[in-house]
Amino acid sequence: MKVHTGKGFELEPPSTYIHMMEEAEATISELLTGYPKASKMWNLLKDDPEVNADWDMSNRGLR
């Protein structure tokens, strides 16, 4: 998995980060099993490049 920084290069996060992200996404999906509308929204949002870019930008403001 590579993360585009928007500054002409990409970063490859450590495998521990990727594992943690996969676990978190699996947990969220599991929790939403009984909620089809919320599950659909989660899947739309987590795979949307614009939402992910906005999320990344908001995280930069917290540093």
WOJO-V989838 format. One record per run of one state. SS is the DSSP state (alpha for helix, beta for strand, coil for the rest). FROM is the first residue (numbers start at 1). LEN is the number of residues. Records with the same first field share a line. If there is no record, write none. Layout:
SS = FROM-LEN / FROM-LEN
//
This chain:
coil = 1-2 / 5-5 / 12-3 / 32-4 / 47-2 / 61-3
beta = 3-2 / 10-2
alpha = 15-17 / 36-11 / 49-12
//
